[in-house]
Amino acid sequence: MVLPIGDINPARRRPVLLWLLVLANLGVFALVQFPATGCAEVHLIYRFGVIPRELVTLTPLSTGELEQLLGACAADAPDKNVPLSLFTSLFLHGGIGHLLGNMLYLVVFGNNVEDRLGHARFLLFSTIGAAVATLSYVAVRPDSIVPLIGFSGAVSAVLGAYLVLYPRAQVLAIAPFPLYLAAVILPGVRIARWFIFFAIVVLPAWLLLGLWFLLQFGVPDSPGADQIAYQAHIGGFLAGIVLLLLLDAWRTSHQRDPFHTPRVRRPPRPPDRPYG
C-alpha cells in the first residue's frame, strides 16, 4: 500500500484544531501512556478504552470478565465511566506506529477538511464520526471484552469527507517497488521522484482513498488483523461521507452554499448548422 505524505491542495486558514488534536494525542502517549508499565498500563487501557460489551450494557465488566481481561491486575481494577470511554479511548494508541500512522493521515487530509468546514464544525464532525466508527465496531462485536483504542475512527471520517470535498486533489505518496511501476499504466498517476526501491508518486485523492477503503475489507483475514478494528475504519469512512452530505443538504435547504460543490456538466455542443 502507498503511504500519503502530502497533497497539492493549499488551505486558506490555519488548521488550529487539527494541530491541537495532534498535540493532545502525542501528549497523552508521551506523558501518560508511554511511562505506564505493568498493571498501571493495563488499568489505563481498561479505564479509558471502549469495551463493546460494556457499551452495550452500559455497565462495567463483571468480576469474572475482569479477571479474564486483566489477569493478575484485576484485583485493584479502577472504576470506569462507560459512556465517557467512547471519547477517552480516542487518545490512547496501541503503539508508536499506530499513533504516528493516525497522525500522518490526519495531518495530510485534515487541514483541508477543517479549512472547508471551519474550526468548530471540524471538531464536532470528527467527534461524531469517531463515535459512529466505534459504534459500528460495537455493532459487529457486541460481546467482545477487548478494549478498543485509537483515533482511527475520527481519521477515517475525515478521509470520507476529503473524498467528497476534493476527489480530484493531487496527493503525494510513497510507493514501494514494484508497486510504483503502476504509474506507467494508470491514468492520472505519475512518478514525481524515483529512488529505485521506492518512489514518490502523485495520484488523485479518489484513487488513493478508494484503494484505502477497499483494503479495509481485504485485510481482516491477514495475520495480526484481529488487533485492528477494520470495522471501525469502514464505519468512520462511511460516516464521514454521509455526515458531509447531510450537512450540505441542510445548508442547501436553508439557502446556504454547500461545502461540497458537485461537478457541473457542460451542456452538449449543438450540431453545426450549414449556412444557407
C-alpha positions as CSV (number, residue, x, y, z in Angstrom):
1,M,0.0,0.0,0.0
2,V,1.2,3.5,-0.7
3,L,1.8,6.0,2.1
4,P,0.5,9.5,1.7
5,I,2.9,12.3,2.7
6,G,1.2,15.4,1.5
7,D,-1.2,16.9,-1.0
8,I,-1.2,19.7,-3.6
9,N,-4.3,21.4,-2.1
10,P,-3.4,24.7,-0.3
11,A,-5.7,25.7,2.5
12,R,-6.9,29.3,3.2
13,R,-6.7,29.2,7.0
14,R,-4.5,27.6,9.7
15,P,-5.7,24.2,10.9
16,V,-5.7,25.2,14.5
17,L,-7.9,22.4,15.9
18,L,-6.1,19.8,13.8
19,W,-2.8,20.6,15.4
20,L,-4.4,20.8,18.9
21,L,-5.7,17.2,18.3
22,V,-2.3,16.1,17.1
23,L,-0.6,17.6,20.2
24,A,-3.3,16.1,22.5
25,N,-2.7,12.6,21.0
26,L,1.1,13.0,21.2
27,G,1.0,14.4,24.7
28,V,-1.2,11.7,26.1
29,F,1.0,9.0,24.6
30,A,4.3,10.6,25.7
31,L,3.3,11.8,29.2
32,V,0.6,9.3,30.3
33,Q,0.6,6.1,28.2
34,F,4.3,5.5,27.5
35,P,5.5,5.8,31.1
36,A,2.8,3.4,32.3
37,T,4.1,-0.2,32.9
38,G,2.7,-3.4,34.3
39,C,-0.7,-3.2,35.9
40,A,-0.7,0.6,35.6
41,E,-0.7,0.3,31.8
42,V,-3.3,-2.4,31.9
43,H,-5.6,-0.3,34.1
44,L,-5.1,2.7,31.9
45,I,-6.2,0.9,28.8
46,Y,-9.2,-0.7,30.6
47,R,-10.3,2.5,32.3
48,F,-10.2,4.7,29.2
49,G,-10.7,2.3,26.4
50,V,-14.0,1.3,24.8
51,I,-15.2,-2.3,25.6
52,P,-18.1,-3.3,23.3
53,R,-19.8,-5.4,26.0
54,E,-19.7,-2.5,28.5
55,L,-21.1,-0.1,25.9
56,V,-24.0,-2.4,25.0
57,T,-25.0,-3.0,28.7
58,L,-23.8,0.5,29.9
59,T,-22.3,-1.3,32.9
60,P,-18.7,-2.2,33.7
61,L,-17.4,-5.8,33.3
62,S,-18.3,-8.4,35.9
63,T,-15.7,-9.7,38.2
64,G,-15.2,-12.8,36.1
65,E,-14.8,-10.8,32.9
66,L,-12.3,-8.5,34.6
67,E,-10.2,-11.5,35.7
68,Q,-10.3,-12.8,32.1
69,L,-9.3,-9.5,30.6
70,L,-6.8,-8.1,33.3
71,G,-5.5,-11.3,34.8
72,A,-3.5,-10.7,37.9
73,C,-4.2,-6.9,37.7
74,A,-8.0,-7.5,38.1
75,A,-7.9,-7.2,41.9
76,D,-7.5,-3.5,42.1
77,A,-9.1,-2.5,38.8
78,P,-10.1,1.2,38.7
79,D,-13.7,2.5,38.5
80,K,-14.8,3.4,35.0
81,N,-17.3,5.8,33.3
82,V,-18.5,3.6,30.4
83,P,-20.2,6.3,28.3
84,L,-17.3,8.6,28.6
85,S,-14.9,5.9,27.4
86,L,-16.5,6.4,23.9
87,F,-14.3,9.6,23.7
88,T,-11.4,9.0,26.1
89,S,-10.5,5.9,24.0
90,L,-9.6,8.2,21.1
91,F,-6.4,9.5,22.8
92,L,-4.9,6.1,23.5
93,H,-2.9,4.0,21.0
94,G,-1.6,0.5,20.6
95,G,2.0,1.7,20.0
96,I,4.1,4.4,18.4
97,G,3.4,3.1,14.9
98,H,-0.4,3.2,15.5
99,L,-0.1,6.7,16.8
100,L,2.1,8.1,14.0
101,G,0.1,6.4,11.3
102,N,-3.1,8.1,12.5
103,M,-1.5,11.5,12.9
104,L,0.1,11.3,9.4
105,Y,-3.3,10.7,7.8
106,L,-4.9,13.4,10.0
107,V,-2.3,16.0,9.0
108,V,-2.3,15.2,5.3
109,F,-6.1,15.2,4.8
110,G,-7.5,17.0,7.9
111,N,-6.2,20.5,7.2
112,N,-8.3,20.9,4.0
113,V,-11.4,19.5,5.7
114,E,-11.0,21.9,8.6
115,D,-10.4,24.7,6.2
116,R,-13.7,24.0,4.4
117,L,-15.9,23.2,7.5
118,G,-14.4,25.8,9.9
119,H,-12.8,25.1,13.2
120,A,-15.9,24.3,15.4
121,R,-17.6,22.2,12.8
122,F,-14.4,20.2,12.2
123,L,-14.2,19.3,15.8
124,L,-17.8,18.4,16.0
125,F,-17.6,16.5,12.7
126,S,-14.6,14.4,13.8
127,T,-16.1,13.7,17.2
128,I,-19.4,12.4,15.7
129,G,-17.5,10.5,13.1
130,A,-15.3,8.8,15.7
131,A,-18.4,7.9,17.8
132,V,-20.2,6.3,14.7
133,A,-17.0,4.4,13.9
134,T,-16.8,3.0,17.4
135,L,-20.5,2.1,17.4
136,S,-20.0,0.3,14.1
137,Y,-17.4,-1.9,15.7
138,V,-19.6,-2.5,18.7
139,A,-22.5,-3.5,16.5
140,V,-20.3,-6.2,14.8
141,R,-18.7,-7.4,18.0
142,P,-21.2,-6.7,20.8
143,D,-19.9,-9.4,23.2
144,S,-16.2,-8.5,22.9
145,I,-14.4,-7.6,26.1
146,V,-11.2,-6.4,24.3
147,P,-10.6,-2.7,24.7
148,L,-10.8,-0.5,21.5
149,I,-8.5,2.4,21.4
150,G,-7.1,4.9,18.9
151,F,-8.0,8.0,16.8
152,S,-8.6,5.9,13.7
153,G,-12.3,6.3,13.7
154,A,-12.1,10.1,13.6
155,V,-9.3,9.9,10.9
156,S,-11.5,7.6,8.8
157,A,-14.4,10.1,9.0
158,V,-12.0,12.9,7.8
159,L,-10.9,10.7,4.9
160,G,-14.5,10.2,3.9
161,A,-15.1,13.9,4.0
162,Y,-12.0,14.6,2.0
163,L,-13.1,12.2,-0.7
164,V,-16.4,14.1,-1.2
165,L,-14.8,17.5,-1.0
166,Y,-11.7,17.1,-3.0
167,P,-11.9,13.8,-5.1
168,R,-9.5,15.2,-7.8
169,A,-7.0,16.7,-5.5
170,Q,-3.4,15.5,-6.1
171,V,-1.9,13.5,-3.3
172,L,1.8,12.8,-2.9
173,A,2.6,9.3,-1.6
174,I,5.5,6.9,-1.2
175,A,5.1,3.7,-3.2
176,P,7.5,0.8,-2.9
177,F,9.0,-1.2,-5.8
178,P,7.4,-2.7,-7.8
179,L,4.1,-1.0,-6.9
180,Y,5.2,2.4,-8.3
181,L,5.5,0.9,-11.7
182,A,1.7,1.0,-11.9
183,A,2.2,4.8,-12.6
184,V,3.3,3.9,-16.1
185,I,-0.1,2.4,-17.0
186,L,-2.6,4.1,-14.6
187,P,-4.1,7.3,-16.0
188,G,-3.8,10.3,-13.7
189,V,-0.8,8.8,-11.8
190,R,2.8,9.9,-12.3
191,I,6.2,9.4,-10.7
192,A,7.5,12.7,-9.1
193,R,10.7,11.3,-7.6
194,W,12.4,7.9,-8.2
195,F,14.7,6.2,-5.6
196,I,14.9,2.7,-7.1
197,F,13.5,0.8,-4.1
198,F,10.6,3.3,-3.8
199,A,9.2,6.4,-5.5
200,I,7.2,9.4,-4.7
201,V,4.1,9.3,-6.9
202,V,1.3,11.8,-7.5
203,L,-2.2,10.4,-7.7
204,P,-5.8,11.6,-7.4
205,A,-7.4,11.5,-4.0
206,W,-10.3,9.4,-5.2
207,L,-7.9,6.6,-6.2
208,L,-5.8,6.6,-3.1
209,L,-8.7,6.8,-0.7
210,G,-10.8,4.4,-2.7
211,L,-7.9,1.8,-2.5
212,W,-7.6,2.5,1.2
213,F,-11.3,1.8,1.7
214,L,-11.2,-1.4,-0.3
215,L,-8.3,-2.6,1.7
216,Q,-10.3,-2.5,4.9
217,F,-12.4,-5.3,3.5
218,G,-9.4,-7.4,2.4
219,V,-7.0,-7.2,5.3
220,P,-9.2,-8.6,8.2
221,D,-8.1,-12.2,7.3
222,S,-4.4,-11.3,7.3
223,P,-2.1,-12.3,10.2
224,G,-2.5,-9.9,13.2
225,A,-5.6,-8.3,11.7
226,D,-7.6,-9.2,14.8
227,Q,-5.7,-6.5,16.6
228,I,-7.0,-3.8,14.3
229,A,-10.7,-2.6,14.2
230,Y,-11.2,-2.5,10.5
231,Q,-15.0,-2.4,11.0
232,A,-14.4,0.9,12.8
233,H,-12.4,2.2,9.8
234,I,-15.2,1.3,7.4
235,G,-17.9,2.8,9.7
236,G,-16.0,6.0,10.2
237,F,-15.3,6.4,6.5
238,L,-18.9,6.0,5.5
239,A,-20.0,8.2,8.4
240,G,-17.7,11.0,7.1
241,I,-19.3,10.8,3.6
242,V,-22.9,10.6,5.0
243,L,-22.4,13.4,7.6
244,L,-21.0,15.8,5.0
245,L,-23.8,15.1,2.5
246,L,-26.4,15.6,5.2
247,L,-24.7,18.8,6.3
248,D,-24.8,20.0,2.7
249,A,-28.4,19.0,2.3
250,W,-29.3,21.1,5.4
251,R,-27.3,24.1,4.2
252,T,-29.0,23.9,0.8
253,S,-32.4,23.8,2.3
254,H,-31.6,26.9,4.3
255,Q,-30.4,28.8,1.2
256,R,-26.7,28.5,2.2
257,D,-23.8,27.4,0.0
258,P,-22.9,23.7,0.4
259,F,-19.4,22.7,1.3
260,H,-19.3,20.2,-1.5
261,T,-19.9,21.5,-4.9
262,P,-20.9,18.8,-7.4
263,R,-19.1,18.9,-10.7
264,V,-21.1,20.9,-13.3
265,R,-21.6,19.1,-16.6
266,R,-21.2,21.2,-19.7
267,P,-24.2,21.3,-22.0
268,P,-23.7,19.3,-25.1
269,R,-22.4,21.3,-28.1
270,P,-25.2,21.9,-30.6
271,P,-24.6,20.4,-34.0
272,D,-23.1,22.5,-36.7
273,R,-25.7,24.1,-39.0
274,P,-25.0,24.7,-42.6
275,Y,-25.2,28.2,-43.8
276,G,-28.0,28.9,-46.3
